[in-house]
Amino acid sequence: MTALNPHPAKAAVASETKTRRFSRLPGFRTRLYLTWAVLLGLCVMFFMSFDLNFSIIVQKLPNLAGLHLGPDGFLQGAALTLFLCFCSIWLSLLLGFVTALARLSRSAVAFGIASFYASFFRGTPLLIQILLIYLGLPQLGVVPGAISAGIIALSLNYGAYLSEIFRAGIMAVAPGQREAAMALGLGPAATFLHIVLPQAMRTIIPPTTSQFISMLKDSSLISVMGVWEVMFLAQSYGRSSYRYIEMLTTAAVIYWLLSIGLELIQNRLERHYGKGFKHQR
């Protein structure tokens, strides 16, 4: 032992000195906030180089943020974007969950319908789906409004993606968990609701939130139908004032702030379902 480490006292002193040196550094959160502050400052400097006209931003910001109702008395801007996403999130969660269960079932018909649905809506562009629903359903006698068509398209599209996330999360739970639940006398439904699903949520939440953030941004595609959401207003105001950069920059900041809100919700859900898996930094 002495031959391998001829100076154990010096090694201990060096280790203690290194520990003291690192203990003088700011905490993890402090360093995290400083990193964000530096990067945010660089981002602001980048946008400031565009010679932005802040008067037009201040003038149009209330409408872009949805603080004022549209000419028809309905929501507009970020408020309408949130409404579209809120409705689409719940419908896509329901579709994704049902489709995932169908993909895991032993019924050939249920598996076939679910796999066909997931394949079609994951394999075609969302913009085409929006236009097919908005322009195609009237050919069958069903005339949806622009907002309704947008919600249906977003729900169907993201429900297909969520079905694969849910299926992967459920399959990631060890089979031994189900066997232990059965040994305790729990039925299949109770086992799924109280044993499998809570454990699967820890795996499901991060990619699901990422899909919702993508949905938030993809809702801008609904502007092709004249819906007065953030992107539609930004393009309209930019075209009328010839200040596209100001309006697009403002829209980008609004989308980013909304995404940060979803990220905060994700962090709370992860802490709730990850209580048994404490992560030490």
N, C-alpha and C positions, 0 to 999 in steps of 0.2 A: 504493500500500500504506500509505503514511504517512497519507493522508487518511482511509482507512477505520479505521485504528487509530492515533490521534495519540500515544498514550502506551503503547507496547508494554511498557516497563519496569514501569509501574504495573500493567498487566494481569498480567504475570508474577508480580509480588509478591503481588497479590491471589489468584492461583491457588495460589501456594505457601502463603500463609496459610490458605486454605481446606483444602488438603491436610493441613497440620499439625493444623488443628482437628479434622478427621475421624480423623486417625491417633491422636488422644488417646482416642477412643471405645473401649469394650470391643470385643473381637472378635465376629464373627457368632454363634458358638456361645454365647458368654457372654450376648449380648443375647437369643438364642433361649431359653436356659434361664431367664433372668430373666422373660421374657414368660410362659413356661409357669408359673413359680412364682407370678407375680401372678394369672394366671387360675385356677390351682388353688386359691390362697388365697381368691379370690372364690367359687369353687364350694363350698369347704368352709364358708365363712361362710353361703352360701345353705342348705346342708343342716343346718347347726347351728341355723338359725332354726326348724327343725321340732321342737325340744325332744326329740331322740332319746333313747331309753332304751338306753344302750350295754350294759347288763348282758344284755339279751335278744339283742343282736347277738353279743356274745362267746360266749354260750351256744349259739347256733344256727350260728355261722360254720363250725365244723368240718364239720358236715353239709352246709351249702350249698357249701362248697369241695370236698366229696368226700373229705375225709380219713378218714371213717368209711364202712364198707360199709353198704348198706341191710339191712333186716330179712331179706331173702332171700339175703344174702351177695353181692349184685351191686353194681356201681358205682352211685353216686348223686351228685346235685349237679353241680358243675363237672366232675368226673372223667367222669361219664356224658355230659355235654354235649360234652366233648372227644372222647370215644369215638365218639359219633354223627357229629360233624363230620369226624373223621379218616376214618372209613369212607366217608362221603358225598363227601368231597373227591376221593378217588381214583376212586370210581365215576363221579362227575360229570365229572372230567377225561377219563376214557376215553370216556364217552358224548359229551361235547362235541367231542372230537377226531375221533371217527369220524363224527359228524354233520356237522362242518365239511368233512371230506374228501368226504362224500357230496354236500354242497351245491355243492362245487367240481367234482364229476365231471360227465362228459358223459352219464351214464346217467340216463334219464328216470325209471326205477323208483327208483333210489337217491336222486335229487333229490326225487322225490315223497314217499318215505317220510320223508326227513330234514326236508323243509319242513313236512310235516303234523305230525310229532312236535314240532318247534320251535314251530309255531303253537299247537298245543293246550296245551302245558305252559307257554308264556309267556302265553297268553290266559285261563287259568283260575286262580283263587286257590289258593295252596298249601294252605290249610286244607281246601278241598274235595278236593284231590288226596289228602291224607293220609287223610281219612275214606273216600274212594272205595276206596283200596287196603286200608285196615284193615277196612272193612265190606263192600266189594264182592267182593274176592277169595274170601272164604268161600262166596259164592254159586256160585263156579266149582269148589269143592272144595279150594281152596288156603287154608289158615288161617295167615297170618303172625302172628308175635308183634308186640306194640306197637313194640318197638325195631326189628325188621326192617322193619315197615311204614313207620316214620319214616325209616329210612335209604333205602329204596326211593323214597319220595316226595321227599325232599330231593335225591337223586341225579338223578332224572328231571327235576325242576323246574330245578335249577341247571345240569344238562347242556344243557338247551335254551338257556339264556342264554349259557353258555360257548361253545356252538357258533358263535354270532354273533361273539363276541369273537375266537375263533380264526380264523374266516373273514376277518374284517376285518384281523387282524394279518398273515395270509398274503398277502392281496391288497395290503397296503401295501408289500410288498417290491417294489422296482423291477424291471420285466421284464428290464432290462439285466443284472441279477445272474444270472438264469437263462441268458440268452444267453451271458454270459461263461463260466459253468460248462460249458455245452454245448461251447463253443469249446475248452475245456481237456480235453474228452473224458469228462466226468462223465456218468453215466447219470441218468435222472429221479429214482430213489430217492436216490442219493448227493447229487444237487443239492438235493433237498428237505431231507434230514437235516443236511447240512453247510453249506449256503449259505442256504437260505430260512428254515428254522426258527430257527436262532440269531439272525438279524436280526429275525424276527417276534416273538421272545420279548420284546424290548425294548418293543414296543408292547402285547403281550399281558399282561404281568405286572401293571401297575397296575390295570386294570379287573378282572382275574381275582381279585386279592387283595381288591378291594372286594366282589366277589361272595361270597368266602369269609367276609368279615366279616358280610355280610348273612345268610349261611347260619348263622353262629354265633348270631345273634340270632333268626332264624326257627326255629331248633331249639326255641325255647320253645313253638311251636305243638304240638309233640308231647306237651306236658303234657295236652292234651285226652284222650289215651288212657291217662292215669294213669301215664306214665313219670316216674320220680322224678328229673328233671333240675332245674336251678336254679330255673326259674320255678314248677314244680310245688311244690317244697319251700317257696319263698318264700310262695306263696299259702296253703299248708297251715299253715305256722307263723304267718303273719299272721292267719289265721282263728282258730286255736286260742288265740293269745295276745292277740288284739285289738290288735296292734301292726303294722298293715299297712305304715306308712311305713318303719319300721325294716327290715323284711324286704325291701321293694321297693328301698329304697336300697342295701342290702347286695347284692342281686341285680344292680342296675345297676352297682355298682363291680366286681363279679366279671366281668360281661360286658365292661366297659370294659378291664379288665386283660387279659383274653383277647384282645380286639381289638388292644391295643397289642402283644402278642406276635406277632400276624400282621403288623402293620405293620413290626415290626423284621425279620421274615423277608423281607418285601417289599423293604425297603431294601437288604438284603444281595444279593438276587437282582438288583435294579436295578443295583447297582454292578458285579455280575459280568457282566451282559449289556450294560452300557453303558460298557465300558472304552474303546471306540473313540469315545465321544461324551462327553468330559469336560465337565462343566458348571461353569463358573466363576462364582462368586458375586462 
